[in-house]
């Protein structure tokens, strides 16, 4: 019978290649690599700017076009606009549906691991091409018919995988395994080295320098293996291990109820301290900020600890749920990930909460609220300008951080120092006679322009953008709007000016007498839906029409 099943949900995306089956007789690892019939698993039907809901927000309905009243909303507006760019369903094998467990990102490729929830040992890996943030591709998938895969990481042209193999024991210690897969130009292969581990299942793996560090769960160990041949160099027995990480040259092993700081070569214990006690044999993750470790602790939320002293610095509690249809026992912090001073927490049935670190102080956080996603968030990781969410029945979600350059994974920069920061609410209304100019990055619910608005920076708007008669909206930087079925409207005798990028996930309506003006030499427009053009509209300037929507 399968022991210590560790569950988690992640992401997937694929590219198309041939199909091959390899039976590695030396280690008896079976892997079926597929590249056909994968497109059906990827959907972009729900793509669009994601709204952040805050339980503390007091939000009134937006004003209608031409109204002079001002909407009142939460005083905290997210500075991290996000857009859903793809949803991927989990792979199936012989009628069994797998669950995502982990994601690793290398350049423009993302690798997703899977296992099976029941007694059968069954795993998979997906490969996703995220070169074009608006058009991810699911390019390759590998099924492991008798091996669970709990976690994976990338290093130097190899994928390192941990999990459990049915009836396998390299040294009589248990079914837990560490695997090293050689990649061919980023593609999966059947060139796999397999090493047995003590314990029932490998739960996490990381690499640093010339070592691979892997942990196994119940009855398990922390192991240090040479990356060249996967040979065990040192080990330390610890119970119920969940995650392993590398921070400032030290190995951090997270077990149920404790953090252990270890020597990277000998794995001798340098220090350790207690954390909240969680349920047994649960999949959890850790991440680091400076000299602090953030640990997902189930019903206790996310604990933030000083690695030098063991002192608890902060607690990010699980999300508050008022929906009577949500079982409170399913609201637990499963995973945590940090990207560019922002913290993402997967809170199960409560979704993903987003927090900002203020003034680089981990004990000073602002809560931006919940990402509105279907399903149950079991895993989240943010890397290279993306957020990947394994979302239970909602499948894998790929979110793009709209203020990050997808090529470099670093925050995009534009000089907006001459403009004041925006301090208003989620609905921005520019009334007749107003002349507003703002700079920075924000995620808003709606913008209603009846006079003059300039925004320098990066905007994500989920529900409404109306430029009304006599209004002028000038965006210098990037504006991303809406989702399927929603429309950005430029009305008669009004003007929308773009110096940079305009991405519309829904529709564009240019009513009679409207003007769309592009400034500079590199401006672009991408419309995912339809374009409706009235009579006597004006489109000027040099621009790139990504989908040829304005022709």
NORNORQUI-V177202 format. One record per pair of residues at least 24 apart in sequence whose ideal C-beta (glycine too) atoms are under 7 Angstrom apart, sorted by the first residue. I is the first residue (numbers start at 1). J is the second residue. D is the distance in whole Angstrom. If there is no record, write none. Layout:
BEGIN
i->{I I}
j->{J J}
d->{D D}
END
This chain:
BEGIN
i->{1 2 2 2 3 4 4 4 4 4 5 6 6 6 6 6 6 7 7 7 7 8 8 8 8 8 8 8 8 8 9 9 9 9 9 9 9 10 10 10 10 10 10 10 10 10 10 11 11 11 11 11 11 11 11 11 11 12 12 12 12 12 12 12 13 13 13 13 13 13 13 13 13 13 13 13 14 14 14 14 14 14 14 14 14 15 15 15 15 15 16 17 17 17 20 22 24 24 27 29 29 29 30 30 30 31 31 31 31 32 32 32 33 33 33 33 34 35 35 38 38 39 41 41 41 42 42 42 43 44 45 46 46 46 46 47 47 47 47 47 48 48 48 48 48 48 48 49 49 49 49 49 49 49 49 49 49 50 50 50 50 50 50 50 51 51 51 52 52 52 52 52 52 52 53 53 53 54 54 55 59 62 62 62 62 63 63 65 65 65 66 66 68 68 70 71 71 71 72 73 73 73 74 74 75 76 76 77 77 77 77 77 78 78 78 78 79 79 79 79 80 80 80 80 80 81 81 81 81 81 81 81 81 81 82 82 82 82 82 82 82 83 83 83 83 83 83 84 84 85 85 85 85 85 85 86 86 87 87 87 88 88 88 89 90 90 91 91 91 91 93 93 93 96 96 98 98 100 100 100 101 101 101 102 102 102 102 103 103 104 104 104 105 105 106 109 110 111 111 111 112 113 113 113 113 114 115 115 115 115 116 121 121 121 121 121 121 122 123 123 123 123 125 125 127 130 133 133 134 136 140 140 142 147 148 150 150 150 151 151 151 152 153 153 153 155 155 157 157 158 158 159 160 160 160 162 162 162 162 162 163 163 164 164 164 168 169 170 170 171 173 173 174 174 174 174 175 175 176 176 176 176 176 177 178 178 178 178 178 180 193 195 195 197 197 203 203 203 203 204 204 204 206 206 206 208 208 211 213 213 215 215 215 216 217 217 218 222 222 222 224 234 234 234 235 236 236 240 240 242 242 243 243 243 245 245 247 247 248 252 252 254 254 254 256 259 259 259 261 271 273 273 275 275 276 276 283 284 285 285 287 287 287 289 289 289 292 294 294 296 296 296 296 297 298 298 299 301 302 302 302 304 313 313 314 314 314 316 316 316 316 318 318 319 319 319 319 319 321 326 330 334 334 334 335 335 337 337 337 339 339 340 344 344 344 346 346 346 346 346 347 348 348 348 349 351 352 352 352 373 384 385 402 402 402 402 403 403 412 414 414 414 416 416 416 419 449 467 467 467 468 469 469 470 472 473 475 476 481 482 484 490 490 498 498 499 504 504 507 510 510 512 512 517 518 518 525}
j->{119 119 120 121 200 200 201 217 218 281 117 150 201 203 217 281 283 99 117 283 378 99 100 101 102 283 334 378 379 390 99 100 378 379 390 391 392 100 101 102 103 112 113 379 388 390 396 88 100 103 110 112 128 388 390 396 398 88 100 112 126 128 138 396 42 86 88 110 126 128 129 130 136 137 138 398 38 126 127 128 137 138 139 140 141 127 129 137 139 140 139 139 140 187 190 190 190 192 194 147 192 194 144 145 146 142 144 190 192 142 143 145 140 142 188 190 141 139 140 138 141 138 88 89 138 86 88 138 87 86 484 84 87 483 484 84 85 483 505 528 83 84 482 483 484 505 506 81 83 460 461 462 480 481 482 483 505 82 83 84 371 372 399 462 372 445 462 78 354 368 369 370 371 443 369 370 372 368 369 320 426 427 446 448 464 429 448 448 466 468 450 468 431 432 429 425 427 429 425 425 426 427 425 426 425 366 368 425 426 442 443 444 354 368 442 443 356 440 441 442 342 354 401 403 443 402 403 441 442 443 458 459 460 480 387 399 400 401 402 443 460 399 400 402 460 480 505 397 399 133 134 136 398 399 400 136 398 395 396 397 138 395 396 395 114 395 124 126 141 143 122 143 145 120 122 122 124 379 390 396 149 150 151 150 151 152 379 381 388 152 153 154 383 384 154 186 388 152 154 159 396 149 151 152 161 149 148 149 150 163 148 146 147 148 164 165 166 148 147 148 149 163 149 188 188 386 400 406 526 398 187 188 188 177 201 201 202 203 203 204 205 205 205 206 207 207 227 182 183 182 183 183 205 207 212 202 203 204 205 214 201 202 200 201 202 196 196 195 196 196 197 198 198 199 200 219 200 201 200 201 202 216 220 202 202 205 214 225 230 230 230 225 230 221 223 241 242 243 283 242 243 244 244 245 246 246 264 264 244 251 241 244 253 241 241 281 281 253 262 267 267 265 266 267 267 262 267 280 281 283 284 284 285 286 286 288 288 307 291 286 293 284 286 295 280 293 295 305 307 310 305 310 303 305 300 303 334 334 335 336 336 337 338 338 357 362 362 336 338 333 334 335 336 333 332 333 332 333 333 336 345 362 362 363 362 363 365 343 345 355 365 347 350 347 350 351 353 370 350 350 376 377 378 379 379 380 380 381 382 382 383 411 380 382 387 377 378 379 380 389 377 376 377 378 376 377 377 380 389 397 409 409 458 460 478 480 441 458 458 456 457 477 440 456 457 456 473 491 494 496 494 493 494 494 497 497 500 500 505 506 529 514 516 523 525 523 528 529 532 534 537 536 537 541 542 543 550}
d->{6 4 7 6 4 4 5 5 5 5 7 5 6 6 6 7 5 6 6 6 7 7 7 4 7 4 7 5 5 6 5 4 4 5 3 6 6 3 6 5 5 5 7 5 6 4 6 7 6 5 6 5 7 4 6 4 6 4 7 4 3 6 6 5 7 7 6 6 6 2 6 7 5 6 5 7 4 6 6 6 7 3 4 5 6 6 5 5 1 5 6 7 5 6 7 3 7 6 4 7 5 5 7 5 6 5 6 5 7 7 4 7 7 5 5 7 5 7 5 5 6 7 6 5 6 6 5 5 5 6 7 6 6 7 7 5 6 7 5 7 6 6 6 2 7 4 7 7 5 5 6 4 6 6 6 7 7 5 6 6 6 6 6 7 5 6 4 5 6 5 4 7 6 6 5 5 6 7 3 5 6 5 5 6 6 6 6 7 5 5 7 6 5 7 6 6 4 6 6 3 4 6 6 6 7 6 7 7 6 5 7 7 6 4 7 4 7 7 5 6 5 6 6 7 6 4 6 7 7 4 6 7 3 6 7 5 7 6 7 7 7 7 5 6 6 6 7 6 6 6 6 6 5 7 5 4 5 5 7 6 6 6 4 5 6 7 5 7 6 7 6 5 7 7 6 6 5 7 4 6 6 5 6 7 4 6 7 5 5 5 5 5 4 5 4 5 7 6 7 6 7 4 6 5 7 6 4 6 6 6 7 5 6 5 6 6 4 7 5 5 4 6 7 6 6 6 5 5 6 6 6 6 5 7 7 6 6 5 6 5 5 7 5 6 6 4 7 7 5 6 6 6 5 6 5 3 7 7 5 5 6 5 6 4 7 7 6 6 3 5 7 4 6 5 6 7 6 7 6 5 5 4 7 6 6 7 5 7 6 5 5 7 5 7 6 6 6 7 7 7 5 5 5 6 5 4 7 7 5 6 4 5 6 6 6 6 6 5 7 6 5 7 5 4 6 7 5 6 6 7 4 6 5 5 5 6 5 7 7 7 6 7 5 6 7 6 7 6 6 7 7 3 5 7 4 6 7 7 4 6 5 5 5 6 7 5 5 5 7 4 6 5 5 6 4 6 5 5 5 5 6 6 6 5 6 5 7 7 6 6 7 5 7 5 4 7 5 6 5 7 7 7 5 6 5 5 5 5 5 4 7 6 5 5 6 4 6 6 4 7 6 5 6 7 5 5 5 6 6 6 4 5 6 5 7 5 5 4 7 7 6 5 6 4 5 5 5 6 4 5 6 5 6 7 7 7 7 6 7 4 7 4 6 5 7 6 7 7 7 6 5 6 7 6 6 4 7}
END
